[in-house]
Amino acid sequence: MNLVDGKTIEYTNRIERTVILTDGERLSELLIDYNVRVSMVESYAICKNR
């Protein structure tokens, strides 16, 4: 599903800087993966039987 309209894509093709368009779900994944503006609240240890 494409959430970016044609005018936005056309604009990004014209400007000199690199712009990567993303949706909210992907942005959330990236923020969490790279620890940007997030903080650890709770963590869990998952153990595996050998």
PDB file as gemmi writes it, atoms N, CA and C in Angstrom:
CRYST1    1.000    1.000    1.000  90.00  90.00  90.00 P 1                      
ATOM      1  N   MET A   1       0.843  -1.179   0.000  1.00  0.00           N  
ATOM      2  CA  MET A   1       0.000   0.000   0.000  1.00  0.00           C  
ATOM      3  C   MET A   1       0.887   1.240   0.000  1.00  0.00           C  
ATOM      4  N   ASN A   2       0.707   2.111  -0.968  1.00  0.00           N  
ATOM      5  CA  ASN A   2       1.513   3.317  -1.097  1.00  0.00           C  
ATOM      6  C   ASN A   2       0.797   4.478  -0.415  1.00  0.00           C  
ATOM      7  N   LEU A   3       1.433   5.043   0.627  1.00  0.00           N  
ATOM      8  CA  LEU A   3       0.823   6.138   1.368  1.00  0.00           C  
ATOM      9  C   LEU A   3       1.359   7.496   0.932  1.00  0.00           C  
ATOM     10  N   VAL A   4       2.209   7.522  -0.083  1.00  0.00           N  
ATOM     11  CA  VAL A   4       2.833   8.760  -0.542  1.00  0.00           C  
ATOM     12  C   VAL A   4       2.160   9.181  -1.842  1.00  0.00           C  
ATOM     13  N   ASP A   5       1.705  10.446  -1.897  1.00  0.00           N  
ATOM     14  CA  ASP A   5       1.022  10.890  -3.112  1.00  0.00           C  
ATOM     15  C   ASP A   5       2.016  11.317  -4.195  1.00  0.00           C  
ATOM     16  N   GLY A   6       1.539  11.460  -5.405  1.00  0.00           N  
ATOM     17  CA  GLY A   6       2.380  11.789  -6.557  1.00  0.00           C  
ATOM     18  C   GLY A   6       3.101  13.109  -6.438  1.00  0.00           C  
ATOM     19  N   LYS A   7       2.454  14.120  -5.855  1.00  0.00           N  
ATOM     20  CA  LYS A   7       3.090  15.433  -5.703  1.00  0.00           C  
ATOM     21  C   LYS A   7       4.309  15.353  -4.787  1.00  0.00           C  
ATOM     22  N   THR A   8       4.207  14.544  -3.744  1.00  0.00           N  
ATOM     23  CA  THR A   8       5.331  14.387  -2.818  1.00  0.00           C  
ATOM     24  C   THR A   8       6.509  13.723  -3.519  1.00  0.00           C  
ATOM     25  N   ILE A   9       6.251  12.692  -4.278  1.00  0.00           N  
ATOM     26  CA  ILE A   9       7.316  11.999  -5.005  1.00  0.00           C  
ATOM     27  C   ILE A   9       7.944  12.933  -6.036  1.00  0.00           C  
ATOM     28  N   GLU A  10       7.126  13.678  -6.734  1.00  0.00           N  
ATOM     29  CA  GLU A  10       7.630  14.635  -7.724  1.00  0.00           C  
ATOM     30  C   GLU A  10       8.533  15.673  -7.059  1.00  0.00           C  
ATOM     31  N   TYR A  11       8.120  16.182  -5.906  1.00  0.00           N  
ATOM     32  CA  TYR A  11       8.927  17.173  -5.175  1.00  0.00           C  
ATOM     33  C   TYR A  11      10.279  16.597  -4.766  1.00  0.00           C  
ATOM     34  N   THR A  12      10.279  15.376  -4.212  1.00  0.00           N  
ATOM     35  CA  THR A  12      11.535  14.788  -3.760  1.00  0.00           C  
ATOM     36  C   THR A  12      12.483  14.499  -4.913  1.00  0.00           C  
ATOM     37  N   ASN A  13      11.952  14.304  -6.109  1.00  0.00           N  
ATOM     38  CA  ASN A  13      12.803  14.089  -7.279  1.00  0.00           C  
ATOM     39  C   ASN A  13      13.476  15.380  -7.737  1.00  0.00           C  
ATOM     40  N   ARG A  14      12.911  16.540  -7.381  1.00  0.00           N  
ATOM     41  CA  ARG A  14      13.448  17.826  -7.827  1.00  0.00           C  
ATOM     42  C   ARG A  14      14.461  18.439  -6.869  1.00  0.00           C  
ATOM     43  N   ILE A  15      14.409  18.131  -5.592  1.00  0.00           N  
ATOM     44  CA  ILE A  15      15.287  18.802  -4.634  1.00  0.00           C  
ATOM     45  C   ILE A  15      16.679  18.173  -4.637  1.00  0.00           C  
ATOM     46  N   GLU A  16      17.653  18.928  -4.146  1.00  0.00           N  
ATOM     47  CA  GLU A  16      19.048  18.493  -4.198  1.00  0.00           C  
ATOM     48  C   GLU A  16      19.413  17.503  -3.096  1.00  0.00           C  
ATOM     49  N   ARG A  17      18.806  17.595  -1.963  1.00  0.00           N  
ATOM     50  CA  ARG A  17      19.143  16.705  -0.849  1.00  0.00           C  
ATOM     51  C   ARG A  17      18.439  15.365  -0.998  1.00  0.00           C  
ATOM     52  N   THR A  18      18.995  14.364  -0.344  1.00  0.00           N  
ATOM     53  CA  THR A  18      18.385  13.048  -0.377  1.00  0.00           C  
ATOM     54  C   THR A  18      17.276  12.986   0.669  1.00  0.00           C  
ATOM     55  N   VAL A  19      16.112  12.565   0.247  1.00  0.00           N  
ATOM     56  CA  VAL A  19      14.975  12.411   1.139  1.00  0.00           C  
ATOM     57  C   VAL A  19      14.446  10.997   0.978  1.00  0.00           C  
ATOM     58  N   ILE A  20      14.244  10.333   2.104  1.00  0.00           N  
ATOM     59  CA  ILE A  20      13.672   8.998   2.070  1.00  0.00           C  
ATOM     60  C   ILE A  20      12.288   9.092   2.686  1.00  0.00           C  
ATOM     61  N   LEU A  21      11.289   8.735   1.900  1.00  0.00           N  
ATOM     62  CA  LEU A  21       9.918   8.782   2.377  1.00  0.00           C  
ATOM     63  C   LEU A  21       9.585   7.473   3.072  1.00  0.00           C  
ATOM     64  N   THR A  22       8.899   7.568   4.202  1.00  0.00           N  
ATOM     65  CA  THR A  22       8.533   6.376   4.953  1.00  0.00           C  
ATOM     66  C   THR A  22       7.193   6.604   5.633  1.00  0.00           C  
ATOM     67  N   ASP A  23       6.550   5.530   6.040  1.00  0.00           N  
ATOM     68  CA  ASP A  23       5.298   5.667   6.773  1.00  0.00           C  
ATOM     69  C   ASP A  23       5.574   5.563   8.273  1.00  0.00           C  
ATOM     70  N   GLY A  24       4.562   5.779   9.070  1.00  0.00           N  
ATOM     71  CA  GLY A  24       4.716   5.795  10.523  1.00  0.00           C  
ATOM     72  C   GLY A  24       5.203   4.488  11.103  1.00  0.00           C  
ATOM     73  N   GLU A  25       4.731   3.369  10.570  1.00  0.00           N  
ATOM     74  CA  GLU A  25       5.143   2.069  11.090  1.00  0.00           C  
ATOM     75  C   GLU A  25       6.637   1.849  10.875  1.00  0.00           C  
ATOM     76  N   ARG A  26       7.130   2.147   9.672  1.00  0.00           N  
ATOM     77  CA  ARG A  26       8.560   1.965   9.372  1.00  0.00           C  
ATOM     78  C   ARG A  26       9.395   2.941  10.183  1.00  0.00           C  
ATOM     79  N   LEU A  27       8.910   4.178  10.334  1.00  0.00           N  
ATOM     80  CA  LEU A  27       9.630   5.165  11.138  1.00  0.00           C  
ATOM     81  C   LEU A  27       9.749   4.683  12.579  1.00  0.00           C  
ATOM     82  N   SER A  28       8.692   4.129  13.131  1.00  0.00           N  
ATOM     83  CA  SER A  28       8.729   3.588  14.494  1.00  0.00           C  
ATOM     84  C   SER A  28       9.757   2.477  14.620  1.00  0.00           C  
ATOM     85  N   GLU A  29       9.784   1.578  13.637  1.00  0.00           N  
ATOM     86  CA  GLU A  29      10.769   0.489  13.649  1.00  0.00           C  
ATOM     87  C   GLU A  29      12.191   1.035  13.665  1.00  0.00           C  
ATOM     88  N   LEU A  30      12.467   2.028  12.828  1.00  0.00           N  
ATOM     89  CA  LEU A  30      13.809   2.600  12.750  1.00  0.00           C  
ATOM     90  C   LEU A  30      14.194   3.313  14.038  1.00  0.00           C  
ATOM     91  N   LEU A  31      13.262   4.065  14.618  1.00  0.00           N  
ATOM     92  CA  LEU A  31      13.541   4.761  15.876  1.00  0.00           C  
ATOM     93  C   LEU A  31      13.898   3.773  16.979  1.00  0.00           C  
ATOM     94  N   ILE A  32      13.171   2.664  17.056  1.00  0.00           N  
ATOM     95  CA  ILE A  32      13.443   1.654  18.079  1.00  0.00           C  
ATOM     96  C   ILE A  32      14.749   0.925  17.779  1.00  0.00           C  
ATOM     97  N   ASP A  33      14.965   0.524  16.529  1.00  0.00           N  
ATOM     98  CA  ASP A  33      16.189  -0.204  16.162  1.00  0.00           C  
ATOM     99  C   ASP A  33      17.450   0.595  16.480  1.00  0.00           C  
ATOM    100  N   TYR A  34      17.409   1.908  16.279  1.00  0.00           N  
ATOM    101  CA  TYR A  34      18.598   2.743  16.467  1.00  0.00           C  
ATOM    102  C   TYR A  34      18.547   3.576  17.742  1.00  0.00           C  
ATOM    103  N   ASN A  35      17.606   3.248  18.646  1.00  0.00           N  
ATOM    104  CA  ASN A  35      17.495   3.926  19.947  1.00  0.00           C  
ATOM    105  C   ASN A  35      17.434   5.444  19.830  1.00  0.00           C  
ATOM    106  N   VAL A  36      16.639   5.925  18.901  1.00  0.00           N  
ATOM    107  CA  VAL A  36      16.464   7.365  18.715  1.00  0.00           C  
ATOM    108  C   VAL A  36      15.179   7.783  19.418  1.00  0.00           C  
ATOM    109  N   ARG A  37      15.301   8.677  20.393  1.00  0.00           N  
ATOM    110  CA  ARG A  37      14.151   9.217  21.119  1.00  0.00           C  
ATOM    111  C   ARG A  37      13.324   8.121  21.798  1.00  0.00           C  
ATOM    112  N   VAL A  38      13.985   7.050  22.224  1.00  0.00           N  
ATOM    113  CA  VAL A  38      13.314   5.988  22.972  1.00  0.00           C  
ATOM    114  C   VAL A  38      14.132   5.685  24.214  1.00  0.00           C  
ATOM    115  N   SER A  39      13.503   5.130  25.232  1.00  0.00           N  
ATOM    116  CA  SER A  39      14.227   4.728  26.433  1.00  0.00           C  
ATOM    117  C   SER A  39      13.686   3.396  26.924  1.00  0.00           C  
ATOM    118  N   MET A  40      14.547   2.618  27.556  1.00  0.00           N  
ATOM    119  CA  MET A  40      14.187   1.308  28.062  1.00  0.00           C  
ATOM    120  C   MET A  40      13.285   1.489  29.272  1.00  0.00           C  
ATOM    121  N   VAL A  41      12.138   0.853  29.248  1.00  0.00           N  
ATOM    122  CA  VAL A  41      11.209   0.907  30.372  1.00  0.00           C  
ATOM    123  C   VAL A  41      11.267  -0.401  31.143  1.00  0.00           C  
ATOM    124  N   GLU A  42      11.274  -1.491  30.408  1.00  0.00           N  
ATOM    125  CA  GLU A  42      11.307  -2.797  31.036  1.00  0.00           C  
ATOM    126  C   GLU A  42      11.904  -3.788  30.059  1.00  0.00           C  
ATOM    127  N   SER A  43      12.610  -4.778  30.566  1.00  0.00           N  
ATOM    128  CA  SER A  43      13.157  -5.808  29.692  1.00  0.00           C  
ATOM    129  C   SER A  43      12.867  -7.179  30.291  1.00  0.00           C  
ATOM    130  N   TYR A  44      12.898  -8.196  29.443  1.00  0.00           N  
ATOM    131  CA  TYR A  44      12.600  -9.561  29.852  1.00  0.00           C  
ATOM    132  C   TYR A  44      13.704 -10.481  29.366  1.00  0.00           C  
ATOM    133  N   ALA A  45      14.060 -11.440  30.207  1.00  0.00           N  
ATOM    134  CA  ALA A  45      15.013 -12.470  29.811  1.00  0.00           C  
ATOM    135  C   ALA A  45      14.215 -13.664  29.310  1.00  0.00           C  
ATOM    136  N   ILE A  46      14.583 -14.165  28.148  1.00  0.00           N  
ATOM    137  CA  ILE A  46      13.928 -15.350  27.594  1.00  0.00           C  
ATOM    138  C   ILE A  46      14.947 -16.475  27.599  1.00  0.00           C  
ATOM    139  N   CYS A  47      14.637 -17.519  28.343  1.00  0.00           N  
ATOM    140  CA  CYS A  47      15.557 -18.642  28.492  1.00  0.00           C  
ATOM    141  C   CYS A  47      15.136 -19.806  27.604  1.00  0.00           C  
ATOM    142  N   LYS A  48      16.112 -20.587  27.193  1.00  0.00           N  
ATOM    143  CA  LYS A  48      15.857 -21.714  26.321  1.00  0.00           C  
ATOM    144  C   LYS A  48      16.437 -22.961  26.951  1.00  0.00           C  
ATOM    145  N   ASN A  49      15.660 -24.029  26.993  1.00  0.00           N  
ATOM    146  CA  ASN A  49      16.164 -25.311  27.520  1.00  0.00           C  
ATOM    147  C   ASN A  49      17.134 -25.904  26.523  1.00  0.00           C  
ATOM    148  N   ARG A  50      18.187 -26.518  27.035  1.00  0.00           N  
ATOM    149  CA  ARG A  50      19.162 -27.154  26.159  1.00  0.00           C  
ATOM    150  C   ARG A  50      18.995 -28.633  26.142  1.00  0.00           C  
TER     151      ARG A  50                                                      
END                                                                             
